[in-house]
Amino acid sequence: MAGGGDNIMAAATPSRDRTARALWYVGPGVVELRDAPLSPLALGEARVRTLFSGISRGTERLVFHGAVGHSEWASMRCPMQEGAFPFPVKYGYCAVGIVEDGPADLKGRTVFCLHPHQDIFHAPADRLAVVPDRVPPCRATLAANMETALNAVWDSGAGLGDRIVVVGAGVVGLLVASLAAGLPGATVTVVDVEAGRRPLVEALGAQFAAPDAAPAEADVVFHASATAAGLNTAIGCAGLEAAVVEMSWYGDRPVEVGLGGAFHSRRLRLVSSQVGRVSPGRRPRWDYARRMAAALRMLERPSLDLLVAEEIGFEDAPREMPHILGSPARGSAHGLAPVIRYPQL
């Protein structure tokens, strides 16, 4: 664990058993809050009172619709998930809260945890990452997405001075763009169908282009739109022998990809990137804890607050989640990262 975490002024409360409440996906398009009894705190565990939890529009939309393919049920289980796919399932992996009880060095600290949406939870202390002082708790809900973006940049081999294209201006695509824009001399262009994303892209240090104006001859292309059209646009942007890094996950949907034309003569590489394993080039030296700590440090840029689209109250989540996850989003704020705000004691 790295960094501070006293960015919320809150006193730790005495340890006591409680009945928590958690959000469950219980059927296609149906969400409810259920009681979650808490056992006495075990040795090595911490009790966390949640402040915010982030909603992953891409992955949780598939869970919400029951569209996680049977072959992926095991690999798509999130840490501390309860239930089983397709339903009912307690899912989510972007929780930020205050440690109320547990190891002395964590009490009162703000931490990030890969935990489902729940107002109070117990977790092994070694699964908690301390949030740096300069990262507000709401922004810290982006940590899992930043970890995904960091892993993808590693997978890509992108370097100084490269021409880099990111297709898809959702949260993960924008985080990739923000990291790539930090490479000295790199030129980064984000391609999206929604012109309203231009100011956001430019605030993160990249250029914006519509699909019909997407640049060609890129050294590295990232695809994060979760659409076949976006993937084919990404392939069209790639220069000779360049890599197209596929970050989208389509659930059980088939995807039509154009591998004809110049795909083979230009010797393009289609590379899958997924956060479940540390990128091979870093794996001998990096573990999950080190990668998460790095992702949290990379959230210190205040401009990343622009990626948190809206807050909904925990009590309102059963009513609001179908609107958030019901269909692919459109508009300047939609498609970004909504968060659930939990009641304060």
C-alpha contacts under 8 A as a table, 3 or more apart, distances in Angstrom:
res1	aa1	res2	aa2	distance
1	M	128	L	7.74
1	M	129	A	5.40
1	M	130	V	5.75
1	M	289	A	7.18
1	M	290	R	7.84
1	M	293	A	6.47
2	A	129	A	7.40
2	A	130	V	6.19
2	A	131	V	7.75
2	A	132	P	7.24
2	A	293	A	6.05
3	G	130	V	6.44
3	G	131	V	6.52
3	G	132	P	4.49
3	G	133	D	6.87
4	G	109	R	7.73
4	G	130	V	6.52
4	G	131	V	6.29
4	G	132	P	4.59
4	G	133	D	4.97
5	G	8	I	7.69
5	G	109	R	5.08
5	G	110	T	4.76
5	G	111	V	7.01
5	G	130	V	5.82
5	G	131	V	4.89
5	G	132	P	5.08
5	G	133	D	4.83
6	D	9	M	6.77
6	D	108	G	7.23
6	D	109	R	5.58
6	D	110	T	6.25
6	D	133	D	6.08
7	N	110	T	7.00
7	N	132	P	8.00
7	N	133	D	5.27
7	N	134	R	7.43
7	N	135	V	7.70
7	N	136	P	6.64
7	N	137	P	7.67
8	I	110	T	7.00
8	I	137	P	7.84
10	A	98	I	7.81
10	A	108	G	6.77
11	A	100	E	7.93
11	A	108	G	6.18
12	A	98	I	7.82
12	A	99	V	6.93
12	A	100	E	4.52
12	A	101	D	6.92
12	A	107	K	6.38
12	A	108	G	5.18
13	T	100	E	5.45
13	T	101	D	7.29
14	P	100	E	7.13
14	P	101	D	6.98
15	S	47	R	7.98
15	S	100	E	7.12
15	S	101	D	5.69
16	R	40	P	7.56
17	D	38	L	6.11
17	D	39	S	6.52
17	D	40	P	5.90
18	R	37	P	6.50
18	R	38	L	5.62
18	R	39	S	7.97
19	T	35	D	6.37
19	T	36	A	5.65
19	T	37	P	4.28
19	T	38	L	5.67
20	A	35	D	5.84
20	A	36	A	4.78
20	A	37	P	5.82
20	A	38	L	6.63
20	A	118	Q	7.07
20	A	119	D	6.13
20	A	120	I	5.48
20	A	121	F	7.15
21	R	33	L	6.33
21	R	34	R	5.44
21	R	35	D	4.44
21	R	36	A	5.05
21	R	37	P	7.94
21	R	118	Q	5.68
21	R	119	D	5.88
21	R	120	I	7.32
22	A	33	L	5.46
22	A	34	R	5.43
22	A	35	D	6.40
22	A	36	A	6.23
22	A	90	K	7.28
22	A	116	P	7.61
22	A	117	H	5.76
22	A	118	Q	4.07
22	A	119	D	6.56
23	L	31	V	6.96
23	L	32	E	5.79
23	L	33	L	4.60
23	L	34	R	6.40
23	L	90	K	6.21
23	L	91	Y	7.66
23	L	116	P	7.66
23	L	117	H	5.56
23	L	118	Q	6.32
23	L	317	A	7.90
23	L	318	P	7.80
24	W	31	V	5.70
24	W	32	E	5.46
24	W	33	L	6.15
24	W	34	R	6.93
24	W	88	P	6.65
24	W	89	V	5.58
24	W	90	K	4.50
24	W	91	Y	6.85
25	Y	28	P	7.80
25	Y	29	G	7.81
25	Y	30	V	6.09
25	Y	31	V	4.71
25	Y	32	E	6.73
25	Y	63	V	7.46
25	Y	64	F	6.16
25	Y	87	F	6.49
25	Y	88	P	5.56
25	Y	89	V	5.34
25	Y	90	K	6.31
25	Y	91	Y	7.46
26	V	30	V	5.71
26	V	31	V	5.86
26	V	32	E	7.06
26	V	87	F	5.27
26	V	88	P	4.16
26	V	89	V	6.47
27	G	30	V	5.05
27	G	31	V	7.37
27	G	64	F	7.49
27	G	65	H	7.72
27	G	66	G	7.37
27	G	86	P	7.90
27	G	87	F	5.71
27	G	88	P	6.52
28	P	64	F	5.94
28	P	65	H	4.74
28	P	66	G	5.81
29	G	64	F	5.63
29	G	65	H	5.83
29	G	322	P	6.08
29	G	326	G	7.08
30	V	64	F	7.36
30	V	318	P	7.65
30	V	322	P	7.27
31	V	64	F	7.95
31	V	317	A	7.87
31	V	318	P	4.99
31	V	319	R	7.80
31	V	321	M	7.18
31	V	322	P	7.63
32	E	317	A	7.93
32	E	318	P	5.13
33	L	318	P	6.91
38	L	121	F	7.32
38	L	122	H	7.47
41	L	45	E	6.21
41	L	46	A	7.03
41	L	47	R	7.14
41	L	102	G	7.64
41	L	122	H	7.02
42	A	45	E	5.45
44	G	102	G	7.19
44	G	103	P	7.03
44	G	124	P	5.85
44	G	125	A	5.88
45	E	102	G	5.92
45	E	103	P	7.49
45	E	122	H	6.37
45	E	123	A	5.37
45	E	124	P	4.23
45	E	125	A	5.12
46	A	99	V	6.52
46	A	100	E	7.45
46	A	101	D	5.60
46	A	102	G	4.17
46	A	103	P	6.67
46	A	106	L	7.99
46	A	122	H	5.58
46	A	123	A	5.60
46	A	124	P	6.22
46	A	125	A	5.61
47	R	99	V	5.70
47	R	100	E	5.50
47	R	101	D	5.09
47	R	102	G	6.24
47	R	120	I	7.15
47	R	121	F	5.82
47	R	122	H	4.62
47	R	123	A	6.77
48	V	97	G	5.84
48	V	98	I	5.43
48	V	99	V	4.42
48	V	100	E	5.71
48	V	101	D	7.40
48	V	120	I	5.63
48	V	121	F	5.42
48	V	122	H	6.24
48	V	123	A	7.71
49	R	97	G	5.27
49	R	98	I	5.28
49	R	99	V	6.39
49	R	100	E	6.61
49	R	119	D	6.14
49	R	120	I	4.54
49	R	121	F	6.77
50	T	53	S	7.37
50	T	95	A	6.68
50	T	96	V	5.78
50	T	97	G	3.97
50	T	98	I	6.46
50	T	118	Q	7.06
50	T	119	D	5.13
50	T	120	I	5.75
50	T	121	F	7.78
50	T	342	Y	6.44
51	L	95	A	7.80
51	L	96	V	5.80
51	L	97	G	4.69
51	L	98	I	7.16
51	L	119	D	7.83
51	L	137	P	7.28
51	L	138	C	7.91
51	L	341	R	6.21
51	L	342	Y	5.29
51	L	343	P	7.56
51	L	344	Q	7.45
52	F	95	A	6.10
52	F	96	V	5.38
52	F	97	G	6.73
52	F	137	P	7.04
52	F	138	C	6.05
52	F	141	T	7.00
52	F	339	V	6.36
52	F	340	I	5.44
52	F	341	R	4.82
52	F	342	Y	5.99
53	S	93	Y	7.89
53	S	94	C	5.19
53	S	95	A	4.21
53	S	96	V	5.98
53	S	117	H	6.18
53	S	138	C	7.97
53	S	141	T	5.98
53	S	339	V	5.56
53	S	340	I	5.23
53	S	341	R	7.01
54	G	92	G	7.89
54	G	93	Y	7.60
54	G	94	C	4.93
54	G	95	A	6.55
54	G	141	T	5.09
54	G	142	L	6.96
54	G	337	A	6.79
54	G	338	P	6.23
54	G	339	V	4.39
54	G	340	I	6.31
55	I	60	E	7.07
55	I	92	G	7.11
55	I	94	C	7.22
55	I	337	A	6.39
55	I	338	P	5.70
55	I	339	V	5.72
55	I	340	I	7.38
56	S	59	T	5.71
56	S	60	E	5.46
56	S	61	R	7.68
56	S	92	G	7.69
56	S	337	A	6.80
56	S	338	P	7.95
57	R	60	E	5.48
57	R	61	R	5.52
57	R	324	I	7.50
57	R	325	L	6.27
57	R	335	G	6.87
57	R	336	L	7.76
57	R	337	A	7.14
58	G	61	R	5.41
58	G	62	L	6.76
58	G	249	W	7.94
59	T	62	L	5.35
59	T	63	V	6.51
59	T	249	W	7.74
60	E	63	V	4.82
60	E	64	F	5.85
60	E	91	Y	7.83
60	E	92	G	7.43
60	E	325	L	7.29
61	R	64	F	4.93
61	R	65	H	6.25
61	R	325	L	4.97
61	R	326	G	7.08
61	R	327	S	7.90
62	L	65	H	5.27
62	L	66	G	6.04
62	L	67	A	4.82
62	L	68	V	5.89
62	L	251	G	6.51
63	V	66	G	5.01
63	V	67	A	6.04
63	V	68	V	6.08
63	V	85	F	7.91
63	V	86	P	7.18
64	F	67	A	7.66
64	F	325	L	7.01
64	F	326	G	7.97
66	G	85	F	7.43
66	G	86	P	5.12
66	G	87	F	7.18
67	A	86	P	7.59
67	A	251	G	5.84
67	A	252	D	5.90
68	V	72	E	6.58
68	V	73	W	6.70
68	V	76	M	7.94
68	V	85	F	7.35
68	V	86	P	6.94
68	V	251	G	5.06
68	V	252	D	6.09
69	G	72	E	5.43
69	G	73	W	6.65
69	G	251	G	5.77
69	G	252	D	4.77
70	H	73	W	5.33
71	S	74	A	7.54
72	E	75	S	5.25
72	E	76	M	5.80
73	W	76	M	5.42
73	W	77	R	6.49
73	W	84	A	7.92
73	W	85	F	6.18
74	A	77	R	5.62
77	R	81	Q	6.51
78	C	81	Q	5.39
78	C	91	Y	6.81
78	C	92	G	7.00
78	C	93	Y	6.65
78	C	114	L	7.51
78	C	115	H	7.61
78	C	116	P	7.94
79	P	93	Y	7.31
79	P	114	L	6.06
79	P	115	H	6.17
79	P	116	P	8.00
80	M	114	L	7.82
80	M	115	H	5.98
80	M	116	P	7.10
81	Q	89	V	7.32
81	Q	90	K	5.61
81	Q	91	Y	5.63
81	Q	92	G	7.71
81	Q	115	H	7.32
81	Q	116	P	6.45
82	E	89	V	5.87
82	E	90	K	5.11
82	E	91	Y	7.33
83	G	87	F	7.17
83	G	88	P	5.69
83	G	89	V	4.32
83	G	90	K	6.14
84	A	87	F	6.03
84	A	88	P	6.29
84	A	89	V	5.32
85	F	88	P	6.85
85	F	89	V	6.28
86	P	89	V	7.17
90	K	116	P	6.23
90	K	117	H	7.61
91	Y	115	H	7.78
91	Y	116	P	4.76
91	Y	117	H	6.85
92	G	95	A	7.97
92	G	114	L	7.43
92	G	115	H	5.98
92	G	116	P	3.79
92	G	117	H	5.66
93	Y	113	C	7.08
93	Y	114	L	4.11
93	Y	115	H	4.60
93	Y	116	P	5.28
93	Y	117	H	7.60
93	Y	144	A	7.34
94	C	112	F	7.19
94	C	113	C	6.42
94	C	114	L	5.47
94	C	115	H	6.35
94	C	116	P	7.26
94	C	117	H	7.92
94	C	141	T	5.28
94	C	142	L	7.19
94	C	143	A	7.21
94	C	144	A	6.31
95	A	112	F	5.75
95	A	113	C	5.26
95	A	114	L	6.23
95	A	115	H	5.75
95	A	116	P	7.04
95	A	117	H	6.87
95	A	141	T	6.29
96	V	110	T	7.02
96	V	111	V	5.62
96	V	112	F	4.52
96	V	113	C	6.35
96	V	137	P	6.24
96	V	138	C	7.66
96	V	140	A	6.82
96	V	141	T	6.22
97	G	110	T	5.57
97	G	111	V	5.61
97	G	112	F	6.75
97	G	137	P	7.50
98	I	107	K	7.80
98	I	108	G	5.85
98	I	109	R	5.61
98	I	110	T	4.68
98	I	111	V	6.32
99	V	102	G	7.37
99	V	106	L	6.29
99	V	107	K	5.08
99	V	108	G	5.19
99	V	109	R	5.64
99	V	110	T	6.62
99	V	111	V	7.20
100	E	107	K	5.76
100	E	108	G	6.09
101	D	104	A	7.93
101	D	107	K	5.76
102	G	106	L	6.98
102	G	107	K	6.48
102	G	125	A	7.81
103	P	106	L	5.57
103	P	107	K	6.56
103	P	125	A	7.43
104	A	107	K	5.42
106	L	109	R	5.36
109	R	130	V	6.90
109	R	131	V	7.97
110	T	130	V	6.03
110	T	131	V	5.66
110	T	137	P	7.36
111	V	128	L	5.91
111	V	129	A	5.33
111	V	130	V	4.39
111	V	131	V	5.16
112	F	128	L	5.80
112	F	129	A	5.15
112	F	130	V	6.36
112	F	131	V	6.38
112	F	140	A	7.11
112	F	141	T	7.42
112	F	143	A	7.71
113	C	127	R	6.42
113	C	128	L	5.17
113	C	129	A	6.54
114	L	127	R	7.68
114	L	144	A	7.76
115	H	118	Q	7.91
118	Q	121	F	6.61
119	D	342	Y	6.46
123	A	127	R	6.84
123	A	128	L	7.59
124	P	127	R	5.53
124	P	128	L	7.27
125	A	128	L	5.46
126	D	129	A	7.80
129	A	289	A	7.51
129	A	292	M	7.25
129	A	293	A	6.68
130	V	293	A	7.91
131	V	135	V	6.60
131	V	137	P	7.65
131	V	140	A	7.06
131	V	296	L	6.59
132	P	135	V	5.56
132	P	296	L	7.03
132	P	297	R	6.68
133	D	136	P	7.43
134	R	300	E	5.76
135	V	139	R	6.50
135	V	140	A	6.20
135	V	296	L	7.73
135	V	297	R	7.89
135	V	299	L	6.35
135	V	300	E	5.26
136	P	139	R	5.45
136	P	140	A	6.22
137	P	140	A	4.93
137	P	141	T	6.87
138	C	141	T	5.72
138	C	308	V	7.95
138	C	339	V	7.56
139	R	142	L	5.87
139	R	299	L	7.27
139	R	304	L	7.30
139	R	305	D	5.97
139	R	308	V	7.11
140	A	143	A	5.51
140	A	296	L	6.93
140	A	299	L	6.97
141	T	144	A	7.27
141	T	339	V	7.62
142	L	145	N	5.33
142	L	146	M	6.07
142	L	299	L	7.73
142	L	337	A	7.81
143	A	146	M	4.99
143	A	147	E	6.06
143	A	292	M	7.29
143	A	295	A	5.98
143	A	296	L	5.68
143	A	299	L	7.33
144	A	147	E	5.02
144	A	148	T	6.35
144	A	292	M	7.72
144	A	295	A	7.85
145	N	148	T	5.00
145	N	149	A	6.24
145	N	171	V	7.33
145	N	172	V	5.79
145	N	175	L	7.61
146	M	149	A	4.92
146	M	150	L	6.03
146	M	172	V	7.10
146	M	175	L	6.20
146	M	176	V	7.86
146	M	295	A	5.54
146	M	296	L	7.70
146	M	298	M	7.68
146	M	299	L	7.67
147	E	150	L	5.11
147	E	151	N	6.19
147	E	275	V	7.21
147	E	291	R	6.84
147	E	292	M	6.15
147	E	295	A	5.17
148	T	151	N	5.23
148	T	152	A	6.25
148	T	172	V	7.27
148	T	274	Q	7.03
148	T	275	V	5.14
149	A	152	A	5.10
149	A	153	V	6.30
149	A	172	V	6.03
149	A	173	G	7.52
149	A	175	L	6.00
149	A	176	V	4.95
149	A	179	L	7.88
150	L	153	V	5.23
150	L	154	W	6.37
150	L	176	V	7.07
150	L	179	L	7.48
150	L	295	A	7.04
151	N	154	W	5.10
151	N	155	D	6.16
151	N	273	S	7.46
151	N	274	Q	7.59
151	N	275	V	6.30
151	N	278	V	6.65
151	N	279	S	5.86
152	A	155	D	4.85
152	A	156	S	6.10
152	A	176	V	7.62
152	A	245	V	7.35
152	A	247	M	7.37
152	A	273	S	5.67
152	A	274	Q	7.38
152	A	275	V	7.87
152	A	279	S	7.75
153	V	156	S	5.10
153	V	157	G	6.59
153	V	158	A	6.41
153	V	176	V	6.93
153	V	179	L	7.82
153	V	180	A	7.44
154	W	157	G	5.65
154	W	158	A	7.38
154	W	279	S	6.25
154	W	281	G	7.38
154	W	282	R	7.76
155	D	245	V	7.68
155	D	271	V	8.00
155	D	273	S	6.58
155	D	279	S	5.73
155	D	280	P	7.61
155	D	281	G	7.66
156	S	220	V	6.84
156	S	243	A	6.90
156	S	244	V	7.94
156	S	245	V	6.31
156	S	271	V	7.90
158	A	162	D	6.73
158	A	164	I	7.73
158	A	180	A	7.73
158	A	219	D	7.75
158	A	220	V	6.30
159	G	162	D	5.78
159	G	183	L	6.74
159	G	186	A	7.57
160	L	183	L	5.36
160	L	184	P	5.31
160	L	185	G	5.73
160	L	186	A	5.67
161	G	183	L	7.27
161	G	184	P	6.26
161	G	185	G	4.09
161	G	186	A	4.05
161	G	187	T	6.96
162	D	185	G	7.17
162	D	186	A	4.76
162	D	187	T	6.35
162	D	218	A	7.71
162	D	219	D	5.86
162	D	220	V	7.38
163	R	186	A	5.95
163	R	187	T	4.94
163	R	188	V	6.25
163	R	217	E	7.89
163	R	218	A	5.00
163	R	219	D	5.26
163	R	220	V	6.72
164	I	180	A	7.50
164	I	186	A	7.06
164	I	187	T	5.99
164	I	188	V	4.76
164	I	189	T	6.39
164	I	218	A	5.69
164	I	219	D	6.03
164	I	220	V	5.03
164	I	221	V	5.82
164	I	222	F	7.94
165	V	188	V	5.72
165	V	189	T	4.85
165	V	190	V	5.85
165	V	191	V	7.27
165	V	215	P	7.61
165	V	218	A	6.49
165	V	220	V	6.49
165	V	221	V	4.74
165	V	222	F	6.24
165	V	234	A	7.82
165	V	237	C	7.37
166	V	169	A	7.67
166	V	173	G	6.31
166	V	176	V	7.54
166	V	177	A	6.58
166	V	188	V	7.50
166	V	189	T	6.22
166	V	190	V	4.69
166	V	191	V	6.11
166	V	221	V	5.81
166	V	222	F	4.67
166	V	223	H	5.99
166	V	224	A	7.31
166	V	234	A	7.79
167	V	173	G	7.13
167	V	190	V	5.81
167	V	191	V	4.66
167	V	192	D	6.21
167	V	221	V	7.54
167	V	222	F	6.12
167	V	223	H	4.86
167	V	224	A	5.88
167	V	225	S	6.29
167	V	230	G	6.35
167	V	231	L	7.74
167	V	233	T	7.50
167	V	234	A	6.11
168	G	173	G	5.63
168	G	174	L	7.87
168	G	190	V	6.95
168	G	191	V	5.97
168	G	192	D	5.22
168	G	223	H	6.45
168	G	224	A	4.87
168	G	225	S	4.16
168	G	226	A	7.98
168	G	230	G	7.13
169	A	172	V	7.66
169	A	173	G	5.15
169	A	174	L	5.42
169	A	190	V	6.59
169	A	191	V	6.92
169	A	192	D	5.76
169	A	197	R	7.12
169	A	201	V	7.78
169	A	224	A	7.53
169	A	225	S	7.22
170	G	173	G	5.31
170	G	174	L	6.01
170	G	224	A	7.33
170	G	225	S	7.10
170	G	335	G	5.82
170	G	336	L	5.80
171	V	174	L	5.22
171	V	175	L	6.17
171	V	307	L	6.44
171	V	335	G	7.41
171	V	336	L	5.39
171	V	337	A	6.42
172	V	175	L	5.09
172	V	176	V	6.20
172	V	224	A	6.96
173	G	176	V	5.10
173	G	177	A	6.22
173	G	222	F	7.74
173	G	223	H	7.60
173	G	224	A	5.50
173	G	225	S	7.80
174	L	177	A	4.92
174	L	178	S	6.15
174	L	190	V	7.82
174	L	201	V	6.99
174	L	204	L	7.81
175	L	178	S	4.99
175	L	179	L	6.31
176	V	179	L	5.23
176	V	180	A	6.07
177	A	180	A	5.04
177	A	181	A	5.89
177	A	188	V	6.68
177	A	189	T	7.76
177	A	190	V	7.05
177	A	201	V	7.98
177	A	204	L	7.35
177	A	205	G	7.92
177	A	206	A	6.60
178	S	181	A	5.23
178	S	182	G	6.69
178	S	204	L	5.35
178	S	205	G	6.58
178	S	206	A	7.30
179	L	182	G	5.36
179	L	183	L	7.31
180	A	183	L	5.50
180	A	186	A	7.21
180	A	188	V	6.76
181	A	184	P	7.70
181	A	186	A	6.35
181	A	187	T	6.99
181	A	188	V	5.92
181	A	204	L	7.63
181	A	205	G	5.78
181	A	206	A	6.12
182	G	186	A	7.70
183	L	186	A	5.52
187	T	206	A	7.42
188	V	206	A	5.11
188	V	207	Q	6.13
189	T	206	A	5.64
189	T	207	Q	4.54
189	T	208	F	5.50
189	T	209	A	6.77
189	T	215	P	7.78
190	V	201	V	6.98
190	V	206	A	6.80
190	V	207	Q	6.08
190	V	208	F	4.95
190	V	209	A	6.20
191	V	208	F	5.99
191	V	209	A	4.87
191	V	210	A	5.49
191	V	211	P	5.88
191	V	214	A	6.29
192	D	195	A	7.10
192	D	197	R	7.71
192	D	208	F	7.76
192	D	209	A	6.74
192	D	210	A	5.52
192	D	211	P	6.23
193	V	210	A	5.74
193	V	211	P	6.36
194	E	197	R	5.93
194	E	210	A	7.71
194	E	330	R	7.63
194	E	331	G	7.03
194	E	332	S	7.28
195	A	198	R	5.84
195	A	210	A	7.01
196	G	199	P	7.11
196	G	331	G	7.09
196	G	332	S	5.06
197	R	200	L	5.32
197	R	201	V	6.16
197	R	208	F	7.93
197	R	332	S	5.90
198	R	201	V	5.15
198	R	202	E	6.12
198	R	207	Q	7.69
198	R	208	F	5.49
199	P	202	E	5.12
199	P	203	A	6.06
200	L	203	A	5.11
200	L	204	L	6.60
200	L	306	L	7.19
201	V	204	L	5.32
201	V	205	G	6.77
201	V	206	A	5.61
201	V	207	Q	6.47
201	V	208	F	6.34
202	E	205	G	5.11
202	E	206	A	5.07
202	E	207	Q	5.76
202	E	208	F	7.08
203	A	206	A	7.46
203	A	303	S	6.92
204	L	303	S	6.83
204	L	304	L	7.74
209	A	212	D	7.99
209	A	213	A	5.78
209	A	214	A	5.69
209	A	215	P	7.95
210	A	213	A	5.31
210	A	214	A	6.15
211	P	214	A	5.05
211	P	233	T	6.90
214	A	233	T	7.76
214	A	237	C	6.75
215	P	218	A	7.18
215	P	237	C	5.87
216	A	236	G	6.81
216	A	237	C	4.23
216	A	238	A	6.14
216	A	239	G	6.56
217	E	237	C	5.98
217	E	238	A	5.27
217	E	239	G	3.63
217	E	240	L	6.99
218	A	221	V	6.54
218	A	237	C	5.91
218	A	238	A	4.89
218	A	239	G	4.95
218	A	242	A	7.19
219	D	238	A	6.60
219	D	239	G	5.92
219	D	242	A	5.40
219	D	243	A	7.24
220	V	238	A	6.76
220	V	242	A	5.88
220	V	243	A	5.43
220	V	244	V	6.31
220	V	245	V	7.74
221	V	234	A	6.23
221	V	235	I	7.80
221	V	237	C	7.03
221	V	238	A	6.24
221	V	242	A	7.76
221	V	243	A	6.34
221	V	244	V	4.72
221	V	245	V	6.10
222	F	234	A	7.07
222	F	244	V	5.75
222	F	245	V	4.70
222	F	246	E	6.22
222	F	247	M	7.10
223	H	226	A	7.78
223	H	230	G	6.94
223	H	231	L	6.00
223	H	234	A	6.06
223	H	244	V	7.05
223	H	245	V	6.04
223	H	246	E	5.04
223	H	247	M	5.79
223	H	248	S	6.76
224	A	230	G	7.84
224	A	246	E	6.84
224	A	247	M	5.27
224	A	248	S	5.04
225	S	230	G	5.76
225	S	231	L	7.50
225	S	248	S	6.48
226	A	230	G	7.13
226	A	231	L	7.68
226	A	248	S	4.74
226	A	249	W	6.37
226	A	250	Y	6.25
227	T	230	G	5.17
227	T	231	L	6.37
227	T	255	V	7.73
228	A	231	L	5.10
228	A	232	N	6.24
228	A	255	V	5.69
228	A	256	E	5.92
228	A	257	V	6.39
229	A	232	N	5.22
229	A	233	T	6.18
230	G	233	T	4.98
230	G	234	A	6.16
231	L	234	A	4.99
231	L	235	I	6.34
231	L	246	E	7.74
231	L	257	V	7.10
232	N	235	I	5.08
232	N	236	G	6.28
232	N	257	V	6.23
232	N	258	G	6.13
233	T	236	G	5.05
233	T	237	C	6.42
234	A	237	C	5.16
234	A	238	A	6.72
234	A	244	V	6.82
235	I	238	A	5.47
235	I	244	V	6.51
235	I	263	F	7.68
238	A	241	E	7.93
238	A	242	A	5.65
238	A	243	A	7.04
238	A	244	V	6.86
238	A	268	L	7.33
239	G	242	A	5.30
239	G	266	R	7.51
239	G	268	L	7.83
240	L	266	R	4.97
240	L	267	R	6.59
240	L	268	L	6.69
241	E	266	R	5.77
241	E	267	R	4.78
241	E	268	L	4.72
241	E	269	R	6.80
242	A	267	R	7.63
242	A	268	L	5.39
242	A	269	R	6.29
243	A	268	L	6.03
243	A	269	R	4.63
243	A	270	L	5.98
243	A	271	V	6.67
244	V	268	L	7.40
244	V	269	R	6.00
244	V	270	L	4.89
244	V	271	V	5.97
245	V	270	L	6.07
245	V	271	V	4.71
245	V	272	S	5.82
245	V	273	S	6.48
246	E	270	L	6.86
246	E	271	V	5.87
246	E	272	S	4.88
246	E	273	S	6.05
247	M	272	S	6.43
247	M	273	S	5.36
247	M	274	Q	6.68
250	Y	253	R	5.56
250	Y	254	P	7.57
250	Y	255	V	7.80
258	G	261	G	7.84
259	L	262	A	7.93
259	L	263	F	5.51
259	L	264	H	7.51
260	G	263	F	5.82
260	G	264	H	7.36
261	G	264	H	7.59
262	A	265	S	5.14
262	A	266	R	5.68
263	F	266	R	5.56
263	F	267	R	6.34
263	F	268	L	5.86
264	H	267	R	4.83
264	H	268	L	6.46
274	Q	277	R	6.84
275	V	278	V	6.62
278	V	282	R	6.67
278	V	283	R	5.43
278	V	286	W	7.27
278	V	287	D	7.06
278	V	288	Y	7.07
279	S	282	R	5.55
279	S	283	R	5.92
280	P	283	R	5.02
280	P	284	P	7.70
281	G	284	P	7.48
282	R	285	R	5.76
282	R	286	W	5.62
283	R	286	W	5.17
283	R	287	D	6.80
286	W	290	R	6.02
286	W	291	R	6.58
287	D	290	R	5.48
287	D	291	R	6.34
288	Y	291	R	5.11
288	Y	292	M	6.08
289	A	292	M	5.17
289	A	293	A	6.16
290	R	293	A	5.16
290	R	294	A	6.27
291	R	294	A	5.13
291	R	295	A	6.22
292	M	295	A	4.96
292	M	296	L	6.22
293	A	296	L	5.21
293	A	297	R	6.40
294	A	297	R	5.15
294	A	298	M	6.32
295	A	298	M	5.08
295	A	299	L	6.70
296	L	299	L	5.27
296	L	300	E	7.49
297	R	300	E	5.81
298	M	301	R	7.09
299	L	302	P	7.84
299	L	304	L	6.95
301	R	304	L	5.84
302	P	305	D	5.78
303	S	306	L	5.88
304	L	307	L	5.59
304	L	308	V	7.78
305	D	308	V	5.65
306	L	309	A	7.02
307	L	336	L	5.71
307	L	337	A	5.97
308	V	336	L	6.28
308	V	337	A	4.75
308	V	338	P	5.76
308	V	339	V	7.18
309	A	333	A	5.54
309	A	334	H	6.96
309	A	336	L	5.40
309	A	337	A	5.38
309	A	338	P	5.21
309	A	339	V	7.93
310	E	337	A	7.31
310	E	338	P	4.84
310	E	339	V	6.40
311	E	338	P	5.80
311	E	339	V	4.94
311	E	340	I	5.71
311	E	341	R	6.19
312	I	316	D	6.58
312	I	317	A	6.65
312	I	320	E	7.39
312	I	338	P	7.57
312	I	339	V	6.38
312	I	340	I	5.00
312	I	341	R	5.88
313	G	316	D	5.12
313	G	317	A	6.34
313	G	340	I	5.67
313	G	341	R	4.92
313	G	342	Y	6.24
313	G	343	P	7.74
314	F	317	A	5.22
314	F	340	I	5.66
314	F	341	R	5.76
314	F	342	Y	5.29
314	F	343	P	7.35
315	E	318	P	7.36
316	D	319	R	5.57
316	D	320	E	6.06
317	A	320	E	4.96
317	A	321	M	5.47
317	A	340	I	7.36
318	P	321	M	5.78
318	P	322	P	7.47
319	R	322	P	6.60
319	R	323	H	7.77
320	E	323	H	5.40
320	E	324	I	6.43
321	M	324	I	4.96
321	M	325	L	5.90
321	M	326	G	7.74
322	P	325	L	5.24
322	P	326	G	4.97
323	H	326	G	5.36
323	H	327	S	7.81
324	I	327	S	7.60
324	I	329	A	7.85
325	L	328	P	7.40
328	P	335	G	7.49
329	A	334	H	5.27
329	A	335	G	5.18
330	R	333	A	7.96
330	R	334	H	5.51
330	R	335	G	6.78
331	G	334	H	5.24
331	G	335	G	7.82
333	A	336	L	6.11
